[in-house]
Amino acid sequence: MRKVFLIAIAATLVIGVNAQNKAKNNTKKQTATTQQTAEKSKSESNIETLTAATFKQKVMNYENGQYDWKYIGTKPCIIDFYADWCRPCRMLSPELEKIAEKYKGKIVVYKIDTEKEKELARLFNISSIPALLFVPSADKKPSMLRGYRDATQLEEEVKTILLAK
């Protein structure tokens, strides 16, 4: 009787360990799939994330002693100042993606993570997010808009600020 009891306990332990291992493997597979999906969507995005270094190359080199705005890009742009923890910022992201897709080739859409790029956030006095900087061209002054906007509102801003003649 005692042998049967010990065999039953051993069998239960083996089955339990196998079930745990299977669950761990499934979790690892799900995590890998989620990461691949995120990487794929990042690579397919029409929006570029800027660092301070890439900002200086593509938008404005603020370290060259010039304090007047001088946009160095070739196409009008929108710069989204955001943070990952900000719910309105997360809501704005797909709306900006729609605009970037619709106006691909006509405008450029950039994102700047204010948590990682504190220097840029300070430079533009970003105290609340989301904040959108609309930069029409090198000879026109940019416009800062704060708060969430849906794709329809963004499109209106693109037409009136960025693409107005």
Backbone torsions as a table, in degrees:
resi	resn	phi	psi	omega
1	MET	NA	-41.3	-178.7
2	ARG	-65.7	-36.9	178.6
3	LYS	-64.0	-42.0	-179.9
4	VAL	-62.9	-42.8	179.2
5	PHE	-61.9	-45.5	179.6
6	LEU	-65.7	-39.2	177.9
7	ILE	-64.4	-40.5	179.6
8	ALA	-63.8	-41.9	178.8
9	ILE	-65.5	-44.3	179.8
10	ALA	-62.3	-42.6	179.2
11	ALA	-63.2	-41.2	178.8
12	THR	-62.6	-42.5	178.9
13	LEU	-64.2	-43.6	-179.8
14	VAL	-63.2	-44.5	179.7
15	ILE	-63.4	-42.0	179.2
16	GLY	-63.2	-44.1	179.3
17	VAL	-64.3	-42.6	178.1
18	ASN	-61.5	-41.0	179.1
19	ALA	-65.2	-40.2	178.1
20	GLN	-64.4	-44.4	178.9
21	ASN	-62.2	-40.9	178.8
22	LYS	-64.0	-42.3	178.9
23	ALA	-63.6	-41.5	178.7
24	LYS	-63.0	-43.4	179.5
25	ASN	-62.8	-40.9	178.0
26	ASN	-63.6	-41.5	178.4
27	THR	-62.9	-42.0	178.4
28	LYS	-63.0	-41.8	179.3
29	LYS	-64.1	-42.5	179.4
30	GLN	-64.1	-42.1	179.2
31	THR	-63.0	-43.5	179.4
32	ALA	-63.1	-41.8	179.0
33	THR	-64.1	-43.2	178.8
34	THR	-62.5	-42.7	179.3
35	GLN	-65.2	-41.0	178.9
36	GLN	-63.8	-40.9	178.6
37	THR	-63.7	-43.2	179.1
38	ALA	-63.7	-43.7	179.0
39	GLU	-64.7	-39.6	179.3
40	LYS	-64.0	-44.3	-178.6
41	SER	-67.8	-33.0	176.9
42	LYS	-65.5	-42.9	-177.8
43	SER	-70.9	-25.2	179.8
44	GLU	-89.8	-5.3	-177.0
45	SER	-69.3	148.1	175.6
46	ASN	-94.3	7.3	-177.4
47	ILE	-112.6	132.4	-179.9
48	GLU	-105.3	133.8	175.1
49	THR	-87.0	129.5	-178.9
50	LEU	-102.0	145.7	168.4
51	THR	-105.9	176.5	177.2
52	ALA	-59.1	-40.8	-179.0
53	ALA	-64.9	-46.2	-179.5
54	THR	-72.6	-29.1	174.8
55	PHE	-60.6	-43.8	179.9
56	LYS	-64.3	-30.0	-179.4
57	GLN	-83.1	-33.8	-170.7
58	LYS	-108.4	-22.1	-174.7
59	VAL	-117.9	-62.6	-177.4
60	MET	-159.9	131.1	175.9
61	ASN	-92.1	97.0	-176.0
62	TYR	-84.0	0.5	179.8
63	GLU	-98.7	-0.6	-176.3
64	ASN	-86.0	12.5	176.9
65	GLY	91.6	-7.9	177.3
66	GLN	-89.8	129.4	178.4
67	TYR	-108.4	-5.7	173.6
68	ASP	-82.1	146.3	-179.2
69	TRP	-65.2	128.4	175.9
70	LYS	-144.4	97.8	-179.9
71	TYR	-72.5	129.4	-178.4
72	ILE	-104.6	1.5	178.6
73	GLY	-75.5	165.4	-178.5
74	THR	-100.0	-17.8	179.1
75	LYS	-124.5	149.9	174.6
76	PRO	-56.1	152.5	-178.2
77	CYS	-142.3	161.0	169.8
78	ILE	-116.7	133.1	175.6
79	ILE	-117.2	118.5	-179.4
80	ASP	-97.2	114.6	174.1
81	PHE	-90.6	120.9	-172.1
82	TYR	-143.7	174.8	169.7
83	ALA	-142.7	147.2	-178.1
84	ASP	-61.3	-31.7	-176.1
85	TRP	-80.3	-10.1	-174.1
86	CYS	-84.1	115.2	-178.4
87	ARG	-63.1	-47.4	177.1
88	PRO	-60.1	-32.5	176.6
89	CYS	-64.5	-42.2	179.1
90	ARG	-67.1	-34.0	177.6
91	MET	-70.4	-32.9	-178.5
92	LEU	-73.6	-30.1	-174.3
93	SER	-54.2	-50.2	179.0
94	PRO	-67.2	-28.5	177.6
95	GLU	-66.9	-42.2	176.7
96	LEU	-65.7	-35.6	178.0
97	GLU	-61.8	-39.9	177.4
98	LYS	-62.0	-44.3	-180.0
99	ILE	-65.5	-43.4	179.9
100	ALA	-61.1	-39.2	179.3
101	GLU	-69.6	-45.7	-176.8
102	LYS	-64.8	-38.0	-176.3
103	TYR	-106.9	25.0	178.6
104	LYS	-57.9	130.9	-177.8
105	GLY	91.8	-18.7	179.7
106	LYS	-104.2	-37.2	178.1
107	ILE	-134.6	167.2	175.8
108	VAL	-121.5	140.6	177.0
109	VAL	-117.4	126.2	178.5
110	TYR	-117.9	157.4	173.2
111	LYS	-127.0	143.6	174.9
112	ILE	-130.2	119.8	177.9
113	ASP	-78.0	111.1	-175.8
114	THR	-68.1	-20.5	177.5
115	GLU	-74.8	-34.4	-178.9
116	LYS	-91.8	-30.8	-175.7
117	GLU	-114.1	64.4	-176.9
118	LYS	-63.3	-32.9	179.0
119	GLU	-60.7	-44.1	178.9
120	LEU	-69.0	-39.0	177.2
121	ALA	-60.4	-42.0	177.4
122	ARG	-66.3	-42.6	-178.8
123	LEU	-56.2	-38.0	-178.0
124	PHE	-102.0	12.7	178.5
125	ASN	51.7	46.2	179.9
126	ILE	-79.6	109.5	179.3
127	SER	-114.0	-16.4	174.9
128	SER	-140.2	147.4	-177.9
129	ILE	-130.8	156.0	0.3
130	PRO	-72.0	150.4	175.1
131	ALA	-131.2	131.7	-177.2
132	LEU	-116.7	125.3	176.5
133	LEU	-102.9	116.2	177.7
134	PHE	-97.5	118.7	-176.7
135	VAL	-115.5	104.3	-175.3
136	PRO	-72.0	-46.5	-179.1
137	SER	-170.4	179.0	-177.0
138	ALA	-65.7	-31.1	-175.6
139	ASP	-96.1	1.0	179.2
140	LYS	-116.7	148.7	179.9
141	LYS	-77.1	144.6	178.2
142	PRO	-75.8	162.2	177.2
143	SER	-121.8	132.1	178.2
144	MET	-101.7	126.1	175.2
145	LEU	-120.1	139.1	-177.6
146	ARG	-116.0	145.2	176.0
147	GLY	100.3	170.0	-178.2
148	TYR	-71.5	143.8	172.2
149	ARG	-141.1	141.0	176.6
150	ASP	-83.8	176.0	-174.5
151	ALA	-60.8	-35.6	179.2
152	THR	-65.0	-45.3	178.5
153	GLN	-65.4	-42.0	178.7
154	LEU	-61.8	-41.9	-179.9
155	GLU	-62.0	-40.2	177.6
156	GLU	-62.5	-41.4	178.2
157	GLU	-65.5	-39.7	178.6
158	VAL	-61.2	-44.9	-178.6
159	LYS	-66.4	-42.0	-174.3
160	THR	-85.0	-31.8	-176.7
161	ILE	-98.4	-47.8	-172.2
162	LEU	-87.8	-40.2	-172.2
163	LEU	-108.3	5.5	177.7
164	ALA	-67.2	142.0	-178.5
165	LYS	-100.9	NA	NA
